[in-house]
Amino acid sequence: MTSVIERLRGDGPKFSIEFFPPRDAADEAVLWKAIRELEPYDPAYMSITYGAGGSSRDGTIRSIARVATETTLVPMAHLTAVNHSVAELRNVIGWYASVGVRNILALRGDPPGDVYGDWIPHPEGLTYAEELVQLVRSLGDFCIGVSAYTYGHPRSADLETDTKYLVSKLRAGADFAIAQLFHDAEDFLRLRDRVAATGCDVPVLPGVMPLTTMRTLQTTIKLSGAPAPRKLLDRLEPLADDPKAFRAAGIDVTTELCEKLIAEGVPNLHFYTFNRSKATREVIARLGLVPARA
């Protein structure tokens, strides 16, 4: 199985895609329509989340196995410590390996029910993402990713402290990090610079969500943990009652963000798709990232 790091090597920028696990048969049909539509675009890798609070893990496990066995895509499985004992984590990791999944995004995960609530570890589980990285690393030849927070984790005292913990995760055995959502290319580049300043050369990749509706803009603001800059709001908010105009402007904004990141040598753009492919396909086409055979 090809690793994420292997896919990031070589000339030119690349992109990857992230999906949510299906809740039912209808969701699964929507998910697989998007997967099949994006497969010819040859993303560097694709991933499926565990769901909020560690829910929907069965859908994740089932879907990622199907990707590994039925598509040409390079799958990356999300894995969280939420409500898992170490023994259960070992079983899931072993199961991933058995179906050919060798790329794992190791996350502590959000507290169930309240992402900002107190973290209560499983009595026989793990407390930190760093421990999960070490566990995965101990169980085989996996390529491991971790999460990064452009504006700092909500529970970090400051950016210096947040950077220290991120670098600790990376040095525990991670091969790359994916940054949570952000509003401006400079915000992400400052995160990248903070990591590089510690002497850590592990790649940090940006997470990007195409802004197609007011809802996606609000989601970006919420998930980033930081208010949107006035210049962004001034550009998009006046179009709130015109969905077509908002979508056109949002795709422009997203493309411009990606162009700035590519100009700064970012090796991969990680797109959150909401299990739809059209907006991502539009952006990567504008960026010239579509392979000739697609």
C-alpha positions as CSV (number, residue, x, y, z in Angstrom):
1,M,0.0,0.0,0.0
2,T,1.4,3.4,-1.0
3,S,2.0,5.8,1.9
4,V,0.8,9.4,2.1
5,I,4.4,10.6,2.3
6,E,5.3,8.8,-0.8
7,R,2.4,10.4,-2.6
8,L,3.5,13.9,-1.5
9,R,7.0,13.5,-3.0
10,G,7.7,14.7,-6.5
11,D,7.2,17.8,-8.5
12,G,4.2,20.1,-8.3
13,P,1.4,20.5,-5.7
14,K,-1.1,17.8,-5.0
15,F,-4.5,17.6,-3.3
16,S,-6.3,15.2,-1.1
17,I,-10.0,14.7,-0.1
18,E,-11.8,14.0,3.1
19,F,-15.3,12.5,3.6
20,F,-17.7,11.8,6.4
21,P,-18.8,8.2,7.3
22,P,-22.3,7.3,6.0
23,R,-25.2,7.0,8.6
24,D,-27.5,4.9,6.4
25,A,-27.8,3.5,2.9
26,A,-28.8,6.8,1.4
27,D,-25.8,8.5,2.8
28,E,-23.6,5.7,1.6
29,A,-24.9,6.2,-2.0
30,V,-24.1,9.9,-1.8
31,L,-20.6,9.2,-0.4
32,W,-19.8,6.7,-3.1
33,K,-21.0,8.9,-5.9
34,A,-18.6,11.6,-4.7
35,I,-15.7,9.1,-4.3
36,R,-16.3,7.8,-7.9
37,E,-16.5,11.3,-9.3
38,L,-13.2,12.3,-7.7
39,E,-11.3,9.0,-8.2
40,P,-10.3,9.9,-11.8
41,Y,-8.7,13.1,-10.5
42,D,-6.0,11.0,-8.7
43,P,-5.9,12.7,-5.3
44,A,-2.7,12.0,-3.3
45,Y,-4.9,10.3,-0.7
46,M,-8.4,10.2,0.7
47,S,-9.7,9.9,4.2
48,I,-13.0,9.2,6.1
49,T,-13.5,10.8,9.5
50,Y,-14.6,9.0,12.6
51,G,-17.5,11.3,13.2
52,A,-18.1,13.8,16.0
53,G,-17.2,12.5,19.4
54,G,-16.0,9.2,18.0
55,S,-19.5,8.2,16.6
56,S,-20.0,6.5,13.3
57,R,-16.8,4.5,13.6
58,D,-18.4,1.4,12.1
59,G,-19.3,3.4,9.0
60,T,-15.7,4.7,8.8
61,I,-14.2,1.2,9.1
62,R,-16.6,-0.4,6.6
63,S,-16.1,2.5,4.0
64,I,-12.3,2.7,4.3
65,A,-12.1,-1.0,3.7
66,R,-14.2,-0.7,0.6
67,V,-12.0,2.1,-0.7
68,A,-8.9,0.0,-0.1
69,T,-10.3,-3.0,-1.9
70,E,-12.5,-1.5,-4.6
71,T,-10.8,1.7,-5.8
72,T,-7.5,3.0,-7.1
73,L,-7.4,5.6,-4.3
74,V,-4.8,5.7,-1.4
75,P,-6.9,5.5,1.8
76,M,-6.1,7.1,5.1
77,A,-8.1,5.9,8.1
78,H,-9.0,8.3,10.9
79,L,-8.6,6.8,14.4
80,T,-9.5,8.4,17.7
81,A,-9.0,7.4,21.3
82,V,-12.6,8.3,22.2
83,N,-14.3,5.5,24.2
84,H,-11.6,3.0,23.2
85,S,-9.5,0.8,25.4
86,V,-5.9,0.2,24.2
87,A,-6.9,-3.4,23.4
88,E,-9.8,-2.1,21.2
89,L,-7.4,0.4,19.5
90,R,-5.0,-2.5,18.8
91,N,-7.8,-4.5,17.2
92,V,-8.9,-1.6,15.0
93,I,-5.3,-0.9,13.9
94,G,-4.8,-4.6,13.1
95,W,-8.0,-4.7,11.2
96,Y,-6.9,-1.7,9.1
97,A,-3.7,-3.4,8.3
98,S,-5.5,-6.6,7.3
99,V,-7.5,-4.9,4.6
100,G,-4.4,-3.0,3.3
101,V,-4.8,0.4,5.0
102,R,-1.3,1.6,6.1
103,N,-2.1,5.3,6.5
104,I,-3.7,6.5,9.8
105,L,-4.6,9.9,11.1
106,A,-4.1,9.6,14.8
107,L,-6.4,11.9,16.8
108,R,-7.3,12.1,20.5
109,G,-10.8,13.0,19.4
110,D,-13.4,15.4,20.9
111,P,-15.3,14.7,24.1
112,P,-18.6,13.0,23.2
113,G,-21.6,15.4,23.3
114,D,-19.5,18.6,23.8
115,V,-16.4,19.2,21.8
116,Y,-15.3,21.8,24.3
117,G,-16.1,19.7,27.4
118,D,-13.6,18.0,29.7
119,W,-11.8,15.1,28.3
120,I,-12.4,11.9,30.2
121,P,-10.3,9.0,28.9
122,H,-11.5,5.5,28.7
123,P,-10.3,3.8,32.0
124,E,-8.2,1.4,29.9
125,G,-7.5,3.9,27.1
126,L,-5.2,6.8,26.2
127,T,-5.2,10.5,27.2
128,Y,-3.2,12.1,24.5
129,A,-2.8,11.9,20.7
130,E,0.9,11.5,21.2
131,E,0.2,8.2,23.0
132,L,-1.9,7.1,20.1
133,V,0.9,7.9,17.6
134,Q,3.3,5.9,19.7
135,L,0.8,2.9,19.8
136,V,0.3,2.9,16.0
137,R,4.0,3.3,15.4
138,S,4.7,0.3,17.7
139,L,2.3,-2.0,15.7
140,G,3.7,-1.9,12.2
141,D,5.0,0.1,9.3
142,F,2.3,2.7,9.2
143,C,2.4,6.3,7.8
144,I,0.9,8.4,10.5
145,G,-0.7,11.8,10.5
146,V,-1.8,14.1,13.3
147,S,-4.0,17.3,13.5
148,A,-2.7,20.8,13.9
149,Y,-4.6,24.0,14.8
150,T,-3.7,27.1,12.8
151,Y,-4.9,29.4,15.6
152,G,-4.0,27.0,18.4
153,H,-6.0,24.3,20.2
154,P,-8.9,25.8,22.2
155,R,-7.3,24.4,25.4
156,S,-3.8,25.7,24.6
157,A,-2.7,28.6,26.7
158,D,-1.0,30.3,23.8
159,L,0.5,29.6,20.4
160,E,3.9,28.8,21.8
161,T,2.5,26.1,24.0
162,D,0.3,24.8,21.2
163,T,3.4,24.5,18.9
164,K,5.3,22.7,21.6
165,Y,2.6,20.0,21.9
166,L,2.2,19.7,18.1
167,V,5.9,19.2,17.6
168,S,5.8,16.6,20.4
169,K,3.2,14.7,18.5
170,L,5.2,14.9,15.4
171,R,8.4,13.7,17.1
172,A,6.5,10.8,18.7
173,G,6.4,9.2,15.3
174,A,4.1,11.2,13.0
175,D,5.0,11.7,9.3
176,F,2.8,14.7,8.6
177,A,0.2,17.0,10.1
178,I,-3.1,18.4,8.7
179,A,-4.1,21.8,9.8
180,Q,-7.7,22.6,10.8
181,L,-9.5,25.3,8.9
182,F,-8.3,28.9,8.6
183,H,-9.3,32.1,6.9
184,D,-6.1,33.5,5.4
185,A,-3.1,31.9,3.8
186,E,-0.8,33.9,6.0
187,D,-2.4,32.3,9.1
188,F,-1.4,28.8,7.9
189,L,2.0,29.9,6.8
190,R,2.8,31.3,10.3
191,L,1.8,27.9,11.7
192,R,4.2,26.2,9.3
193,D,6.9,28.7,10.2
194,R,6.4,28.1,13.9
195,V,6.9,24.3,13.4
196,A,10.0,24.8,11.2
197,A,11.5,27.2,13.8
198,T,11.7,24.3,16.2
199,G,13.9,22.4,13.8
200,C,11.1,19.9,13.0
201,D,10.9,19.3,9.2
202,V,7.7,17.2,9.2
203,P,5.3,18.4,6.5
204,V,2.3,20.5,7.7
205,L,-0.6,20.4,5.2
206,P,-3.5,22.9,5.0
207,G,-7.1,21.9,5.4
208,V,-9.4,23.8,2.9
209,M,-13.2,23.9,2.7
210,P,-14.7,25.4,-0.5
211,L,-17.0,28.3,0.6
212,T,-20.2,27.5,-1.4
213,T,-23.0,28.7,1.1
214,M,-23.4,30.9,4.1
215,R,-23.5,27.6,6.1
216,T,-20.0,26.5,4.9
217,L,-18.7,30.0,5.8
218,Q,-20.2,29.7,9.3
219,T,-18.8,26.2,9.6
220,T,-15.4,27.4,8.7
221,I,-15.5,30.1,11.3
222,K,-16.7,27.7,14.0
223,L,-14.2,24.9,13.2
224,S,-11.3,27.3,12.9
225,G,-11.9,28.7,16.4
226,A,-11.1,32.2,15.1
227,P,-13.3,35.1,13.8
228,A,-13.3,35.6,10.1
229,P,-11.4,38.7,8.9
230,R,-13.5,41.7,8.0
231,K,-12.3,41.7,4.4
232,L,-13.7,38.1,3.9
233,L,-17.0,39.0,5.5
234,D,-17.4,42.2,3.5
235,R,-16.9,40.1,0.3
236,L,-19.3,37.3,1.1
237,E,-22.0,38.5,3.5
238,P,-23.7,40.9,1.1
239,L,-24.4,37.9,-1.1
240,A,-26.1,35.9,1.6
241,D,-29.5,36.2,-0.1
242,D,-28.2,35.3,-3.5
243,P,-27.0,31.7,-3.4
244,K,-25.7,31.6,-6.9
245,A,-23.6,34.8,-6.5
246,F,-22.4,33.6,-3.1
247,R,-21.3,30.3,-4.5
248,A,-19.4,32.0,-7.3
249,A,-17.6,34.4,-5.0
250,G,-16.9,31.6,-2.5
251,I,-15.3,29.5,-5.1
252,D,-13.2,32.5,-6.1
253,V,-12.1,33.1,-2.5
254,T,-11.2,29.4,-2.0
255,T,-9.2,29.3,-5.3
256,E,-7.3,32.5,-4.4
257,L,-6.5,31.0,-1.0
258,C,-5.1,27.9,-2.6
259,E,-3.1,29.8,-5.2
260,K,-1.4,31.7,-2.4
261,L,-0.6,28.4,-0.6
262,I,0.8,26.8,-3.7
263,A,2.9,29.9,-4.4
264,E,4.5,29.4,-1.0
265,G,5.5,25.8,-1.8
266,V,2.7,24.0,0.1
267,P,2.9,20.4,-1.2
268,N,-0.7,19.3,-0.7
269,L,-4.1,20.9,-0.3
270,H,-6.5,18.8,1.9
271,F,-10.1,19.4,0.9
272,Y,-13.1,18.8,3.2
273,T,-15.8,17.8,0.8
274,F,-19.0,17.4,2.8
275,N,-19.4,14.2,0.7
276,R,-20.0,16.2,-2.4
277,S,-17.5,16.5,-5.2
278,K,-18.5,19.4,-7.5
279,A,-17.0,22.3,-5.6
280,T,-13.7,20.5,-5.0
281,R,-13.5,19.5,-8.7
282,E,-14.1,23.1,-9.7
283,V,-11.3,24.4,-7.5
284,I,-8.7,21.9,-8.5
285,A,-9.6,22.5,-12.1
286,R,-8.9,26.2,-11.7
287,L,-5.7,25.4,-10.0
288,G,-4.5,23.2,-12.8
289,L,-4.3,20.0,-10.6
290,V,-6.5,17.8,-12.9
291,P,-4.5,15.0,-14.5
292,A,-4.7,14.7,-18.3
293,R,-6.7,11.4,-18.1
294,A,-9.5,12.8,-15.8
